[in-house]
Amino acid sequence: MPPLTVDRPGYTVTIPVTLSDLARFRPNPGTDHMQPDGWMIVGLSTNFYARAAQHVKTGALLGEPASVRFTPVRYAWTYGDGSSRTASTPGSTWDALGVHEFDATATSHIYRNPGRYLIDLTIGYAPEYRLASGSEWIPVAGLVWVPANRLVAVAAAGAKTVLVEDECTVNPFGPGC
């Protein structure tokens, strides 16, 4: 990674920038979401997705005015049942993906037992910096991991009935179809 170069009267200081140098620049936490919201059916896919965006923080970096840009690139879920997944995609809603409810997605999970589960998401942000006088973003090695909100959900053993507006043959995109 290119180092930070700072000109001082009569000399130039070259400093490698590391993650610890960025400690004062804390990324915004993202948010964890699930479908269905707050519940799941044992044996069917529960869809998890994150919301996080690239953003910039300003301040002093090694004594110089600077900006640090954080880009979300990794999403690490722990599902509360001993399973976990790390993905490079934040996932999305079933509707946005163009799939039916309870269909598998790149970020979905299937619970095998009824119960109450705590689901945690930690987002890995790739940091870059630039001095106030510069225009080029310089990457810093490693990721800054930030926890998102915790989800609490209950898995039920199954669904005996589903209330729908139409039969699935009439409305194939209705709930449970």
Disulfide bonds with the S-S distance in Angstrom:
Cys168-Cys177 1.92
